[in-house]
């Protein structure tokens, strides 16, 4: 049986406490299910609250609600959607402290990481609101036959499934639903079990802003129910398109299911981002950007710097600058020991380091064998002399480790940068813009940032990858165009 509503302590910024159950949003209502799972904080390993665990029937209920809402939402005027999203932006601003509480306690996000990605969500609401009129406007091309005419109409797909992760929950959750909604689709947002209250708040803000019932429904489930719930959602005829942000391994499964039913997808997947350091660069500035790109949020960012490729002519100076930067920024006196979401990434990164060191790699910074008192914390480690036979050479670490390579030329750096299945983000450091652009043109990556870290996201720029980092684009007009299909209408005078 499901009951409606939520509970929590009024003295806390959180709407939930240890006696609470995070509800689903179904047909505009907060629905608590009798089937639940524990939400455990990585900070103290204590249970924060329970979360409603959806099954196949709940997934079907969400689809039915979204399908009914599509009939009216798809016909709303652009200015109606615009006004809702502008109100939602204000909702994000007003509820910032509450949302930080969820993000921090659920995923361990530091204030700096939260501030970056929460501001992106706020800006996304305003950006999408401003683009709706242009993005939804149809066109009338001139056709060749005399007396003939044609219209190109932009039509929403219908019900969209958005699957978003925990690591930057506000911006990734918002873009998974906001962009399809802007183009007249309705959305089922499948949130991560690690951050359900964060995703509840996103849906809450949009509903408070005036989003009609059924336009946005949320689903969470137990890990053991992932396959059947996801298959139910993707296979249903009413679900017309899917967006997914997460690992390449899971993305492959989602894409396979979608392909089986001939449904299009937009995917942002993993990365193995390189930073190329040319000999003419500002060494201290490059060292800072590489350190930040590698270790912000404990490296738990798909765009995180995983490989630093430094020219041999400045390798010694760069090593010294990088070590000094780490001592200043990421020591216990600086930003402190990175907090990871669970013990699993700590174990994974230690295993990758152990394998590399056993095969001839060496440590440049940090202690690979250090153990923190908390199983969900890990100190940053930089290694070098990494070779293709080592697991870390090709595997995305998604944690606080980075590999440094010494190269003899730009061409060698480009070759190593492209020697990966991934292609999401990258960086080039040089004082010669022409050189930077020449290198950027040759890197197989969805984005190349000259003299800036690999971690970069801006709502005005299309975002996505190539190769196993995904396909399609989020953000900007290109991102909105993903959520409308083109209908050709012709007639004769």
C-alpha positions in Angstrom: 0.0 0.0 0.0 1.2 3.5 -0.7 0.4 6.6 1.3 0.8 10.2 0.3 2.9 12.9 1.9 6.3 13.2 3.6 7.5 13.9 7.1 10.6 15.3 8.8 12.0 17.7 11.4 11.0 21.3 11.0 14.2 22.3 12.9 16.5 20.9 10.2 16.9 22.1 6.6 16.0 18.6 5.6 12.4 17.5 5.1 13.4 14.0 6.2 14.8 12.4 9.3 15.5 8.8 10.5 11.8 8.1 10.8 11.0 9.4 7.3 10.5 7.7 3.9 11.4 9.6 0.8 8.4 9.4 -1.5 8.1 9.1 -5.2 6.4 11.8 -7.3 3.6 10.2 -9.2 0.9 12.2 -11.0 1.7 15.3 -9.0 1.5 13.6 -5.6 4.1 12.5 -3.1 3.7 8.8 -2.8 5.3 6.7 -0.1 5.6 3.0 -0.7 5.6 0.2 1.9 8.6 -1.3 0.1 11.7 0.7 1.0 15.5 0.6 1.2 18.0 2.3 3.5 19.8 5.5 2.5 23.2 5.5 4.2 25.4 8.5 4.5 29.1 8.1 3.5 30.0 10.7 6.2 29.2 8.5 9.2 27.8 5.3 7.6 24.5 5.9 9.5 21.1 5.5 8.0 19.6 8.9 7.0 16.1 7.7 6.2 14.2 5.2 4.1 13.4 5.6 0.4 10.4 4.3 -1.4 11.4 1.3 -3.6 9.5 1.2 -6.8 8.5 -2.0 -8.6 7.2 -2.8 -12.0 3.6 -1.7 -11.1 4.9 1.7 -9.9 6.9 2.1 -13.2 3.7 1.4 -15.1 1.8 4.0 -13.0 4.5 6.6 -13.8 4.2 5.9 -17.5 0.4 6.1 -17.4 0.6 9.4 -15.6 3.1 10.9 -18.0 1.2 9.6 -21.1 -2.0 11.3 -20.0 -0.2 14.6 -19.1 1.5 14.7 -22.5 -1.8 15.3 -24.2 -2.1 18.7 -22.6 1.5 19.6 -21.8 2.6 19.2 -25.4 0.1 21.8 -26.4 1.2 24.5 -23.9 2.7 27.7 -25.3 6.4 28.4 -25.0 5.8 31.3 -22.6 3.9 29.0 -20.2 6.9 26.7 -19.9 9.3 29.6 -19.8 7.5 31.1 -16.7 7.5 27.8 -14.9 11.2 27.3 -15.4 12.0 30.9 -14.3 10.0 30.2 -11.1 11.9 27.0 -10.7 15.2 28.9 -10.9 14.1 31.0 -8.0 13.1 27.8 -6.1 16.7 26.5 -6.5 18.0 29.8 -5.1 15.7 29.9 -2.1 16.1 26.2 -1.2 19.9 26.2 -1.6 20.7 25.3 2.1 18.2 22.5 2.1 19.6 21.1 -1.2 23.2 21.3 0.1 22.1 19.3 3.2 20.8 16.5 1.0 23.8 16.5 -1.4 26.3 16.6 1.4 24.8 14.0 3.7 23.8 11.6 0.8 26.9 11.8 -1.4 29.6 13.5 0.8 29.8 16.5 -1.7 31.9 19.3 -0.4 30.5 22.9 -0.4 32.8 23.8 -3.4 31.5 20.9 -5.5 27.9 21.6 -4.5 28.2 25.3 -5.3 29.5 24.6 -8.8 26.9 22.1 -9.8 23.9 23.7 -8.0 24.6 27.0 -9.7 24.7 25.1 -13.0 21.2 23.8 -12.3 20.0 27.3 -11.4 21.5 28.7 -14.6 20.1 25.8 -16.6 16.5 26.8 -15.6 17.1 30.3 -16.8 18.9 29.3 -20.0 16.3 26.8 -21.1 13.5 29.3 -20.3 15.2 31.8 -22.6 15.7 29.4 -25.4 12.3 27.8 -25.5 10.7 30.2 -28.0 13.5 29.8 -30.5 14.0 26.1 -30.0 10.3 25.3 -30.6 9.9 27.5 -33.6 9.2 25.7 -36.9 10.6 26.8 -40.2 9.4 27.2 -43.9 12.2 26.3 -46.3 12.0 27.3 -50.0 11.4 24.2 -52.1 12.4 23.7 -55.7 9.1 23.0 -57.4 7.2 26.2 -58.5 3.9 26.6 -56.6 4.9 24.2 -53.9 5.5 24.9 -50.2 6.8 23.1 -47.2 6.9 23.4 -43.4 9.3 21.8 -41.0 7.5 21.2 -37.8 9.2 20.4 -34.5 7.2 17.8 -32.6 7.8 16.5 -29.1 8.4 12.7 -28.8 6.0 11.9 -26.0 7.1 10.3 -22.7 10.9 10.5 -22.1 12.8 8.4 -19.6 15.7 10.3 -18.0 18.2 8.3 -15.9 20.6 10.4 -14.0 23.4 9.7 -11.4 24.4 10.8 -7.9 27.8 12.6 -8.5 26.5 16.0 -9.7 22.9 15.4 -8.8 21.4 18.9 -9.3 22.7 19.8 -12.8 22.5 16.2 -14.1 19.1 15.6 -12.6 17.8 18.9 -13.9 19.1 18.5 -17.5 17.7 15.0 -17.6 14.1 16.3 -17.2 14.2 20.1 -18.0 15.3 19.9 -21.6 12.7 17.3 -22.7 10.0 19.2 -20.7 10.9 22.4 -22.5 10.2 20.8 -25.9 6.8 19.6 -24.8 7.6 16.0 -23.6 6.7 14.6 -20.3 9.3 12.8 -18.2 9.9 9.9 -15.9 13.1 10.7 -13.9 14.8 7.6 -12.6 17.0 8.8 -9.8 20.0 7.1 -8.1 19.4 5.2 -4.9 22.3 7.1 -3.4 20.7 10.5 -3.6 16.8 10.2 -3.5 16.1 13.3 -1.3 18.2 15.4 -3.7 16.1 14.2 -6.6 12.9 14.6 -4.6 13.8 18.3 -4.1 14.3 18.8 -7.8 10.8 17.5 -8.6 9.4 19.4 -5.6 10.8 22.7 -6.9 9.4 22.1 -10.4 6.0 21.2 -9.0 6.0 24.3 -6.7 6.8 26.4 -9.8 3.6 25.2 -11.5 4.6 22.2 -13.5 1.3 20.3 -14.0 0.6 16.9 -12.5 2.0 14.0 -14.4 4.6 16.0 -16.4 7.4 14.8 -14.1 7.3 11.5 -12.3 10.2 10.1 -10.2 11.3 6.5 -9.7 13.8 5.0 -7.3 14.3 1.2 -6.8 16.4 -1.3 -5.0 19.7 -2.3 -6.8 18.3 -5.8 -7.1 15.2 -4.5 -9.0 17.2 -2.4 -11.4 17.0 -4.8 -14.4 13.2 -5.4 -14.2 12.2 -1.8 -13.5 14.5 -0.4 -16.2 13.3 -3.0 -18.7 9.7 -2.2 -17.9 10.3 1.5 -18.5 12.3 1.2 -21.7 10.2 -1.5 -23.3 6.8 0.3 -22.8 5.4 1.6 -26.1 4.6 5.0 -24.6 8.3 5.7 -23.7 9.7 7.2 -26.9 13.3 8.3 -26.1 15.8 7.9 -23.3 18.6 9.9 -21.9 21.2 8.4 -19.6 24.2 9.8 -17.7 26.5 7.3 -16.0 29.1 4.7 -16.6 29.9 3.3 -20.0 29.2 -0.2 -18.7 25.6 0.6 -17.6 25.1 2.9 -20.6 25.9 -0.1 -22.9 23.1 -2.1 -21.2 20.6 0.8 -21.5 21.5 1.4 -25.1 21.1 -2.3 -25.8 17.6 -2.3 -24.3 16.7 0.8 -26.2 18.1 -0.6 -29.5 16.1 -3.8 -29.0 13.0 -1.6 -29.1 14.3 0.8 -31.7 14.3 3.8 -29.4 16.7 6.7 -29.7 19.0 7.7 -26.8 21.2 10.6 -25.6 24.1 9.4 -23.5 26.9 11.0 -21.5 29.1 8.2 -20.3 32.6 7.7 -18.8 35.8 9.5 -19.5 39.6 9.2 -19.4 40.4 12.9 -19.8 43.9 13.9 -20.8 45.6 17.2 -20.1 48.5 18.0 -22.5 51.2 20.3 -21.0 53.3 22.0 -23.7 56.8 23.3 -22.9 55.7 26.9 -23.4 53.0 26.9 -20.8 52.6 28.7 -17.5 53.8 25.8 -15.4 52.3 26.9 -12.1 48.9 27.7 -13.6 48.9 24.3 -15.5 49.8 22.4 -12.3 46.9 24.0 -10.4 44.4 23.3 -13.2 45.6 19.7 -13.4 45.4 19.1 -9.7 41.9 20.6 -9.5 40.8 18.7 -12.6 42.0 15.4 -11.2 40.9 15.7 -7.5 37.8 17.9 -7.2 35.0 15.8 -5.7 37.6 13.0 -5.1 37.9 12.5 -8.9 34.2 11.4 -9.0 33.5 13.4 -12.1 33.2 12.0 -15.6 35.3 14.9 -17.0 38.0 14.5 -14.3 41.7 14.6 -15.4 42.9 11.0 -15.5 46.1 11.5 -17.6 48.6 14.4 -17.5 50.9 14.4 -20.6 53.8 16.8 -20.0 56.6 17.7 -22.4 60.0 16.3 -21.4 61.6 19.8 -21.6 59.6 21.0 -18.6 58.9 17.6 -16.9 61.1 18.3 -13.8 59.7 21.8 -13.2 56.2 20.6 -13.7 56.6 17.7 -11.3 57.9 20.1 -8.6 55.0 22.6 -9.3 52.4 19.8 -9.2 53.8 18.4 -5.9 53.8 21.9 -4.4 50.3 22.5 -5.6 49.1 19.3 -4.0 50.7 20.2 -0.7 49.0 23.6 -0.7 45.5 22.7 -2.1 44.8 19.0 -1.3 46.7 18.4 1.9 44.9 18.0 5.2 45.6 21.7 5.8 44.0 22.5 2.4 40.8 20.9 1.1 41.4 17.8 3.2 41.1 14.1 2.4 38.6 13.5 -0.4 35.3 12.0 0.7 33.9 9.3 -1.7 30.4 8.1 -2.0 31.0 4.5 -0.9 33.9 2.2 0.0 33.7 0.7 -3.5 35.7 3.5 -5.4 38.3 3.4 -2.7 38.8 -0.3 -3.2 38.8 0.1 -7.0 41.4 2.8 -7.0 43.7 1.0 -4.5 43.5 -2.1 -6.7 44.4 0.0 -9.9 47.3 1.5 -8.1 48.6 -1.8 -6.8 48.4 -3.4 -10.2 50.3 -0.4 -11.8 53.0 -0.3 -9.1 53.5 -4.1 -9.3 54.2 -3.7 -13.1 56.8 -0.9 -12.8 54.9 2.4 -12.2 56.2 4.7 -9.5 54.6 7.1 -7.0 55.1 10.8 -7.6 52.8 12.1 -4.8 50.8 10.4 -2.0 50.9 7.1 -0.3 49.0 4.3 -2.3 49.1 2.1 0.8 47.6 4.6 3.2 44.3 3.7 4.9 42.0 6.3 6.4 39.9 5.7 9.5 36.9 6.0 7.2 36.4 3.4 4.5 34.9 6.0 2.3 37.9 8.4 2.3 41.1 8.2 0.2 44.0 10.5 -0.1 45.1 11.7 -3.6 47.8 9.7 -5.4 49.8 10.6 -8.5 51.8 7.9 -10.3 54.1 7.9 -13.3 55.8 5.5 -15.6 52.4 4.0 -16.5 52.4 1.6 -19.5 49.6 0.1 -21.7 49.8 -3.3 -19.9 48.6 -1.7 -16.6 44.9 -1.7 -15.8 44.9 2.0 -14.9 46.2 2.9 -18.4 42.8 2.2 -20.0 40.4 2.0 -17.0 38.5 5.0 -15.8 39.5 5.3 -12.1 36.6 7.7 -11.2 38.5 8.4 -8.0 41.5 10.3 -6.5 44.2 9.0 -8.7 45.9 10.4 -11.8 48.8 9.2 -14.1 51.6 11.5 -15.3 53.3 10.7 -18.7 56.4 12.4 -20.0 56.3 12.9 -23.8 58.8 14.2 -26.4 56.4 16.0 -28.7 52.9 17.2 -29.3 52.4 14.3 -31.7 53.3 11.8 -29.0 51.0 13.5 -26.5 48.1 13.5 -29.0 48.7 9.8 -29.7 48.5 8.9 -26.0 45.5 11.2 -25.5 43.6 9.4 -28.2 44.7 5.9 -27.1 41.5 5.2 -25.1 38.0 4.1 -25.7 36.7 7.3 -24.2 36.4 10.9 -25.5 34.4 13.2 -23.2 36.7 16.1 -22.2 40.4 17.1 -22.5 42.7 20.1 -21.9 45.7 21.7 -23.6 48.1 24.1 -21.8 50.1 26.4 -24.1 50.8 30.1 -24.5 50.4 29.8 -28.2 46.7 29.8 -29.2 47.5 28.6 -32.7 49.3 25.6 -31.3 46.5 24.9 -28.8 43.9 25.0 -31.6 46.0 22.7 -33.8 46.3 20.2 -31.0 42.6 20.6 -30.1 41.6 19.7 -33.6 43.4 16.4 -33.4 42.1 15.2 -30.0 39.2 12.8 -30.2 37.0 14.4 -27.5 33.7 16.1 -27.1 35.4 19.1 -25.6 38.9 20.6 -25.4 39.7 23.3 -23.0 42.8 25.4 -23.7 44.5 26.6 -20.5 41.7 25.4 -18.2 41.0 22.1 -16.5 39.1 19.2 -18.1 36.2 19.7 -15.7 34.0 22.2 -17.4 30.3 22.6 -17.9 28.3 25.6 -19.1 24.7 25.6 -20.0 25.3 27.7 -23.1 27.6 25.1 -24.6 26.6 21.7 -26.0 27.9 18.9 -23.8 28.7 15.3 -24.7 31.3 12.8 -25.9 32.5 10.6 -28.7 33.5 6.9 -28.8 32.4 5.1 -25.6 31.8 8.5 -23.8 28.4 8.6 -25.4 26.4 10.3 -28.2 24.0 13.2 -28.6 24.3 16.4 -26.7 22.9 18.1 -23.6 22.6 21.9 -23.1 22.2 24.8 -25.5 20.0 24.7 -28.6 21.6 21.5 -29.7 20.5 19.9 -26.4 17.0 21.1 -26.9 16.8 19.9 -30.5 17.5 16.4 -29.2 13.9 16.4 -27.8 11.9 17.2 -30.9 11.5 15.3 -34.1 11.0 16.9 -37.5 7.8 16.5 -39.4 7.7 17.7 -43.1 4.4 19.1 -44.4 4.1 20.0 -48.1 1.3 21.5 -50.2 0.7 23.1 -53.5 -0.8 26.6 -54.1 
